[in-house]
């Protein structure tokens, strides 16, 4: 989050798509014309990390004023559902928000479960496929989107993939796609599909595609971001060109 703030402040034209910092409530408040702290009881300065899970759940960590968040939501029609040692759970219809001094969670929809405030015993971070994607993205990645496991909606032999943005020491920004596959054959198919997008005249012309080794090769594709080309950090979620390529039946 601190790196995203620094980059947005440094080059708003290139990094502008990140200025919501992955916080749906901040974007919503701006759209409605209210300061986020007034509308939601917190703003982006209170948040250290943001994780969005699909379109129905999110987990923020940072420093939260539980009373301020509770009061702001109650004014918007939410009700306090329960209070525990961890914090407060609020509801509005099927949507839930949980808030403690260090965590704010939210879920929406009847199938999205409860918004837990405590860390889960296990998570996707324990999955070897996700670990491989994280290693591929690199430690200096400041923004990433993971497209998780769904065999029915992926190219044959593709387990999962992620797209992450990195900033170089020279101030340039690059984006990297990392696709974890199930076999060398699956990796070749994914690489061929991606290479078709790098041909002259294509949006990703000149991008590099490489295939790793091992029994579950990782296919990488990397390109430079620029405001002129539209390949800005976060822009892939707006066009979905590469996700649609790798998830043709989703």
C-alpha positions as CSV (number, residue, x, y, z in Angstrom):
1,X,0.0,0.0,0.0
2,X,2.8,2.5,0.8
3,X,4.5,1.7,-2.5
4,X,1.2,2.3,-4.4
5,X,0.7,5.6,-2.6
6,X,4.2,6.7,-3.5
7,X,3.8,5.7,-7.2
8,X,0.4,7.4,-7.5
9,X,1.9,10.6,-6.1
10,X,4.9,10.3,-8.4
11,X,3.1,9.7,-11.7
12,X,-0.7,10.1,-11.5
13,X,-1.1,9.6,-15.3
14,X,0.6,6.2,-15.3
15,X,-0.5,4.9,-11.9
16,X,-3.9,6.6,-11.6
17,X,-5.8,3.4,-12.0
18,X,-4.4,2.4,-8.6
19,X,-5.6,5.4,-6.6
20,X,-8.5,3.5,-5.1
21,X,-5.9,1.2,-3.6
22,X,-8.3,-1.8,-4.1
23,X,-10.6,-0.5,-1.4
24,X,-14.2,-0.6,-2.8
25,X,-15.6,1.6,0.0
26,X,-13.1,4.4,-0.8
27,X,-14.0,4.3,-4.5
28,X,-17.8,4.2,-3.6
29,X,-17.4,7.2,-1.3
30,X,-15.6,9.2,-3.9
31,X,-18.3,8.3,-6.5
32,X,-21.0,9.4,-4.1
33,X,-19.1,12.6,-3.3
34,X,-18.6,12.0,0.4
35,X,-15.2,11.9,2.1
36,X,-14.5,8.2,2.9
37,X,-13.9,8.9,6.6
38,X,-17.4,10.5,6.8
39,X,-19.1,7.8,4.8
40,X,-17.3,4.7,6.1
41,X,-15.4,5.8,9.2
42,X,-12.0,5.3,7.7
43,X,-10.0,6.2,4.5
44,X,-7.0,4.9,2.6
45,X,-4.5,6.4,5.1
46,X,-5.7,3.9,7.7
47,X,-5.1,0.9,5.5
48,X,-1.8,-1.0,5.2
49,X,-2.9,-4.0,3.0
50,X,-5.9,-4.8,0.9
51,X,-7.1,-8.2,-0.4
52,X,-10.2,-8.4,-2.6
53,X,-11.6,-11.9,-2.9
54,X,-13.7,-12.1,-6.1
55,X,-16.5,-9.5,-6.1
56,X,-18.1,-10.4,-2.7
57,X,-15.4,-10.2,0.0
58,X,-12.5,-8.1,1.1
59,X,-10.0,-8.0,4.0
60,X,-8.1,-4.8,5.0
61,X,-5.4,-4.5,7.6
62,X,-4.3,-1.3,9.3
63,X,-5.5,0.9,12.1
64,X,-9.3,1.4,12.5
65,X,-11.4,3.4,14.9
66,X,-14.1,0.8,15.7
67,X,-16.5,3.3,17.0
68,X,-16.1,5.6,14.0
69,X,-16.6,2.8,11.5
70,X,-19.7,1.5,13.5
71,X,-21.2,5.0,13.7
72,X,-20.7,5.7,10.0
73,X,-22.3,2.4,8.9
74,X,-25.2,2.8,11.4
75,X,-26.0,6.2,9.9
76,X,-26.1,4.4,6.5
77,X,-28.7,2.0,7.7
78,X,-26.5,-0.9,9.0
79,X,-27.2,-2.5,12.3
80,X,-24.8,-3.9,14.9
81,X,-25.2,-7.7,14.8
82,X,-22.7,-8.7,17.5
83,X,-19.7,-7.7,19.6
84,X,-16.9,-9.9,20.5
85,X,-13.4,-9.6,22.0
86,X,-12.1,-9.3,18.4
87,X,-14.4,-6.5,17.4
88,X,-17.9,-5.6,16.0
89,X,-20.0,-7.4,13.3
90,X,-22.5,-5.2,11.4
91,X,-25.2,-6.3,8.9
92,X,-27.2,-4.6,6.1
93,X,-29.4,-7.1,4.4
94,X,-27.1,-10.0,3.3
95,X,-24.0,-7.9,3.5
96,X,-21.7,-8.0,6.5
97,X,-18.8,-5.9,7.8
98,X,-16.5,-6.9,10.6
99,X,-14.1,-4.4,12.2
100,X,-11.5,-4.5,14.9
101,X,-8.6,-2.1,15.8
102,X,-6.4,-3.8,13.1
103,X,-8.7,-5.6,10.6
104,X,-11.8,-4.7,8.6
105,X,-13.5,-7.4,6.6
106,X,-16.6,-7.3,4.4
107,X,-18.8,-9.8,2.5
108,X,-21.9,-9.4,0.4
109,X,-24.4,-12.0,-0.8
110,X,-25.9,-15.0,0.9
111,X,-23.2,-17.3,-0.3
112,X,-20.2,-15.2,0.7
113,X,-20.1,-16.4,4.4
114,X,-19.2,-14.5,7.5
115,X,-16.6,-11.7,7.6
116,X,-14.0,-13.2,10.0
117,X,-11.7,-10.9,11.9
118,X,-9.2,-13.5,12.9
119,X,-6.6,-15.0,10.5
120,X,-7.7,-18.3,9.0
121,X,-5.9,-21.5,10.0
122,X,-5.1,-22.2,6.3
123,X,-5.3,-20.1,3.2
124,X,-4.3,-20.1,-0.5
125,X,-0.9,-19.0,0.7
126,X,-0.4,-22.6,1.7
127,X,-1.1,-23.9,-1.8
128,X,2.0,-24.8,-3.8
129,X,0.4,-23.5,-7.0
130,X,-0.2,-20.1,-5.5
131,X,3.3,-20.1,-4.0
132,X,4.7,-20.8,-7.5
133,X,2.8,-17.8,-8.8
134,X,4.0,-15.5,-6.0
135,X,7.6,-16.5,-6.6
136,X,7.2,-15.8,-10.3
137,X,5.7,-12.4,-9.7
138,X,8.6,-11.3,-7.5
139,X,9.0,-9.7,-4.1
140,X,8.9,-6.2,-5.5
141,X,5.4,-6.6,-6.9
142,X,3.1,-3.8,-5.5
143,X,-0.2,-4.8,-7.1
144,X,-1.4,-8.2,-8.1
145,X,-4.5,-10.0,-9.2
146,X,-4.9,-13.8,-8.9
147,X,-7.2,-15.8,-11.1
148,X,-7.6,-19.0,-9.0
149,X,-8.4,-22.6,-9.7
150,X,-11.4,-23.4,-11.9
151,X,-10.6,-26.3,-14.3
152,X,-13.8,-25.8,-16.2
153,X,-13.0,-22.2,-17.1
154,X,-9.3,-22.4,-17.9
155,X,-7.3,-23.4,-21.0
156,X,-6.4,-27.1,-20.9
157,X,-3.5,-27.8,-18.6
158,X,-3.7,-24.4,-16.8
159,X,-4.0,-24.5,-13.0
160,X,-4.1,-20.7,-12.2
161,X,-2.5,-17.4,-13.2
162,X,-1.8,-14.0,-11.8
163,X,-0.9,-10.6,-13.1
164,X,1.4,-8.3,-11.1
165,X,2.9,-4.9,-11.5
166,X,6.5,-3.9,-10.6
167,X,8.3,-0.6,-10.6
168,X,12.0,-0.4,-11.7
169,X,14.7,1.7,-10.1
170,X,14.5,4.0,-13.1
171,X,10.9,4.8,-12.5
172,X,9.5,2.6,-15.2
173,X,6.6,0.2,-14.6
174,X,6.3,-3.3,-15.9
175,X,3.6,-5.9,-15.7
176,X,4.1,-9.7,-15.5
177,X,1.7,-12.5,-16.0
178,X,2.6,-15.8,-14.3
179,X,0.6,-18.9,-15.4
180,X,1.1,-22.2,-13.4
181,X,0.5,-25.2,-15.6
182,X,0.1,-28.9,-15.1
183,X,2.5,-30.3,-17.7
184,X,5.0,-29.3,-20.4
185,X,2.2,-29.8,-23.0
186,X,-0.2,-27.5,-21.0
187,X,2.6,-24.9,-20.8
188,X,3.2,-25.0,-24.5
189,X,-0.5,-24.4,-25.2
190,X,-0.7,-21.5,-22.8
191,X,2.5,-20.0,-24.2
192,X,1.2,-20.2,-27.8
193,X,-2.0,-18.5,-26.8
194,X,-0.1,-15.6,-25.1
195,X,2.4,-15.3,-28.0
196,X,-0.4,-14.6,-30.4
197,X,-1.1,-11.4,-28.4
198,X,2.5,-10.2,-28.8
199,X,2.5,-10.1,-32.6
200,X,2.9,-6.7,-34.4
201,X,-0.3,-4.7,-34.3
202,X,-1.6,-6.5,-31.1
203,X,-2.0,-4.7,-27.9
204,X,0.9,-6.5,-26.3
205,X,3.2,-6.3,-29.3
206,X,6.8,-6.9,-28.3
207,X,6.1,-8.5,-24.9
208,X,8.2,-11.5,-24.0
209,X,6.8,-15.0,-23.3
210,X,8.9,-17.7,-21.6
211,X,8.2,-21.3,-20.4
212,X,9.8,-22.6,-17.2
213,X,11.0,-26.1,-16.4
214,X,9.8,-28.9,-14.2
215,X,6.7,-31.0,-14.0
216,X,4.4,-28.0,-13.5
217,X,6.1,-25.3,-15.6
218,X,5.3,-21.6,-15.1
219,X,4.7,-19.6,-18.2
220,X,5.6,-15.9,-17.9
221,X,4.7,-12.9,-20.1
222,X,6.1,-9.5,-19.4
223,X,5.5,-6.0,-20.9
224,X,6.2,-2.4,-20.2
225,X,3.4,-0.2,-18.8
226,X,2.7,3.2,-20.3
227,X,-0.3,5.6,-20.2
228,X,0.0,6.0,-24.0
229,X,-0.5,2.3,-24.7
230,X,-3.1,1.8,-22.1
231,X,-1.1,-1.0,-20.5
232,X,-1.2,0.8,-17.1
233,X,-1.0,-1.0,-13.8
234,X,-4.5,-2.3,-12.9
235,X,-5.7,-1.7,-16.5
236,X,-5.8,-5.4,-17.2
237,X,-8.8,-5.8,-14.9
238,X,-10.6,-3.1,-17.0
239,X,-10.0,-4.7,-20.4
240,X,-9.7,-8.3,-19.3
241,X,-8.0,-9.1,-22.6
242,X,-5.5,-11.6,-21.2
243,X,-7.9,-13.1,-18.6
244,X,-10.5,-13.7,-21.3
245,X,-7.8,-15.4,-23.4
246,X,-6.8,-17.8,-20.6
247,X,-10.4,-18.3,-19.3
248,X,-12.4,-18.7,-22.5
249,X,-15.4,-20.4,-20.9
250,X,-15.6,-18.4,-17.7
